[in-house]
Amino acid sequence: MKTVFTFLGLLIATVNFSQAQNLEAQVTTQDTKITNLSVSVTVDSAQEVESTFKMKDIKKILNEVEGDEDISFEIICTGDDMSNGTKSTLSYRVKGNSSDTKGFLKSIKKIRKAAIKYYENKA
């Protein structure tokens, strides 16, 4: 019984001394800054174009970009298989600046409509 209490006392002492007594930490917080935002979406149908992204989602993303940063948006439309076994693709890309978000959003709406029209004409 004496050895059990000795072992238990040594175990408690070891655990107690092994814990750090003085913890000092320096916490720094920094603001996150988005630079050179580029979004690329690959779709297979008009339904995917409509469901993959909404304009309000793009607006939320653009609100996170501050200052005078380069931004780009691309939609890649996949088509049918070609004779060499690869899929045909058509891509629409818009490049702009975060200082002109209204113009950039207007361009995104145009390429979104064009991608939907591509799939509707293909059918």
Phi and psi in degrees as a GROMACS rama.xvg file:
@    title "Ramachandran Plot"
@    xaxis  label "Phi"
@    yaxis  label "Psi"
@TYPE xy
-62.823  -38.6239  LYS-2
-69.7332  -32.1242  THR-3
-65.7704  -45.7068  VAL-4
-66.0728  -35.694  PHE-5
-66.6687  -46.606  THR-6
-62.9797  -42.9826  PHE-7
-64.4529  -40.0029  LEU-8
-65.0971  -42.4195  GLY-9
-64.9791  -39.4523  LEU-10
-64.3812  -45.3919  LEU-11
-64.5174  -42.0366  ILE-12
-64.5781  -41.2581  ALA-13
-64.8676  -46.0646  THR-14
-64.5993  -39.9477  VAL-15
-66.3389  -42.4823  ASN-16
-78.551  -22.2291  PHE-17
-77.1095  -17.803  SER-18
-79.1313  141.141  GLN-19
-71.5983  130.861  ALA-20
-88.0226  -41.4891  GLN-21
-111.087  104.795  ASN-22
-103.69  120.418  LEU-23
-123.696  127.28  GLU-24
-132.418  148.283  ALA-25
-116.265  117.015  GLN-26
-105.504  126.544  VAL-27
-120.722  140.535  THR-28
-117.993  138.151  THR-29
-129.234  148.982  GLN-30
-79.6148  140.818  ASP-31
-85.6217  133.853  THR-32
-122.842  128.282  LYS-33
-94.2013  127.12  ILE-34
-126.82  144.908  THR-35
51.0279  62.4867  ASN-36
-74.233  129.148  LEU-37
-136.782  125.01  SER-38
-119.204  130.469  VAL-39
-130.113  126.709  SER-40
-121.806  128.576  VAL-41
-106.928  126.698  THR-42
-128.088  157.564  VAL-43
-114.507  -10.7707  ASP-44
-156.666  168.313  SER-45
-65.3362  -33.6549  ALA-46
-64.7312  -36.2564  GLN-47
-68.0548  -36.6871  GLU-48
-61.6827  -44.7813  VAL-49
-69.736  -34.978  GLU-50
-92.3281  -22.1837  SER-51
-68.2409  -45.2541  THR-52
-142.793  144.523  PHE-53
-111.502  155.741  LYS-54
-64.3203  -32.2753  MET-55
-66.1984  -30.705  LYS-56
-67.9471  -41.475  ASP-57
-65.1683  -39.5207  ILE-58
-60.7979  -41.0863  LYS-59
-61.5048  -42.8216  LYS-60
-64.4472  -43.4629  ILE-61
-67.5716  -26.925  LEU-62
-68.2985  -22.2884  ASN-63
-78.4491  -20.5878  GLU-64
-84.7831  125.407  VAL-65
-108.817  156.603  GLU-66
73.8211  -146.105  GLY-67
-112.516  74.4504  ASP-68
-110.761  151.304  GLU-69
-78.0237  137.079  ASP-70
-134.961  148.934  ILE-71
-145.782  152.393  SER-72
-138.588  136.728  PHE-73
-139.33  136.817  GLU-74
-115.792  125.53  ILE-75
-109.695  115.415  ILE-76
-96.8262  122.226  CYS-77
-90.9953  143.114  THR-78
-115.291  -148.046  GLY-79
-82.5926  166.33  ASP-80
-71.0331  138.024  ASP-81
-92.5268  176.453  MET-82
-65.3979  -25.2619  SER-83
-88.3929  4.80782  ASN-84
94.2309  -8.85377  GLY-85
-93.7182  159.646  THR-86
-86.3632  142.913  LYS-87
-77.7813  147.421  SER-88
-134.811  153.093  THR-89
-134.695  128.924  LEU-90
-123.886  144.074  SER-91
-117.933  131.94  TYR-92
-134.657  139.331  ARG-93
-124.903  129.858  VAL-94
-117.331  142.398  LYS-95
-159.419  -161.126  GLY-96
-132.131  146.755  ASN-97
-69.3199  -12.5355  SER-98
-76.1687  -17.1492  SER-99
-121.541  68.5989  ASP-100
-70.9849  -33.1197  THR-101
-63.7059  -46.2152  LYS-102
-64.4343  -38.8551  GLY-103
-65.3103  -44.0423  PHE-104
-64.2587  -36.5023  LEU-105
-63.5456  -41.0504  LYS-106
-66.8363  -38.1828  SER-107
-63.7063  -41.785  ILE-108
-59.1679  -40.4815  LYS-109
-65.0754  -45.2366  LYS-110
-72.6619  -28.1171  ILE-111
-64.681  -45.8738  ARG-112
-64.389  -39.2483  LYS-113
-64.4751  -38.7079  ALA-114
-66.6494  -40.4864  ALA-115
-64.1076  -43.2113  ILE-116
-63.9927  -36.9946  LYS-117
-56.8682  -47.5152  TYR-118
-70.7824  -34.6642  TYR-119
-67.5729  -39.1298  GLU-120
-72.3657  -26.5402  ASN-121
-73.7686  -27.2764  LYS-122
